[in-house]
């Protein structure tokens, strides 16, 4: 299996006050995944067509993120160089996925082969997995599964059955869970904590005219912060603002219209022996209550900021 190599220099568009912005970094990693998929298919993603010459997109329907506790989004900042290694696999004529391992060039050598790593080495680096279906936009703003024609996909490895995007989507649809939060953790709020988000066509759409996958992550981040600030508030305000994402899974179950009002429901979970919290969220259309997205995340409180001569110092990753 080929692992494609890319490098990105971190700039202001990638960042927030917490380091790398999760939603913006997912945009960057998602584009790199699509670039690798284009290489595997033998043509740019923008030129994929179905049997009726309709435009076909590798629509992201599932995301998994994992970060070592000393090398997360918070540990990278302006002018850092980040190396990406990307592997694309086939799930049949309508599905594919991309495994994206990334880190500093000092930590991730140019000709590494993550398939040869054990689990311990793999989990020592930040990584993202994107699951996709091939689909075409409809006149109603929804998506229809569409097989791309005239592509070269025969050399890609196959996705194991248990890792197929459909397995995660089915689980999310049936029980609204994604198996990030341990079963023995206690729910802190039996009633969902709700936050509203108004879609904006100028901000939240992509070239296909549909709501961009990363826009839902903006919803999640805002709702999660508000939920952590509600009672019982276990962490100081500064720790909430600088919270650290350790793991997340997202399953996309529907499509919002660019003018929809969305409502995000958040349930918080924790265990007496843990200083982490689990956040289980559902994004729905406010008017119809149609379920669009399910997410589970593990977060830790951010550390107290460091100041030298009155200037806040970013806490760098261990090199």
Secondary structure, 3 states (H helix, E strand, C coil): CCCEEEEEECCHHHEECCEECHHHHHHHHHHHHHHHHHHHHCCCHHHCECCCCCECEEEEEEEEEECCCCCCHHHCCCCCEEEEEEEEEECCCCEEEEEEEEEECCCCCCCCCHHHCCHHHHCCCEEEEEEEEEEEECCCCCEEECCCCCCCCCCCEECCHHHCHHHHHHHHHHHCCCCCCCCCCEECCCCCEEEEEECCHHHHECCCCCECHHHHHHHHHHHHHHHHHCCCCCCCHHHHHCCEEEEEEEEECCCCCCCCEEEEEEEEEECCCCCEEEEEEEEEECCCCCEEEEEEEEEECCCCCEEECCEEECCCCCC
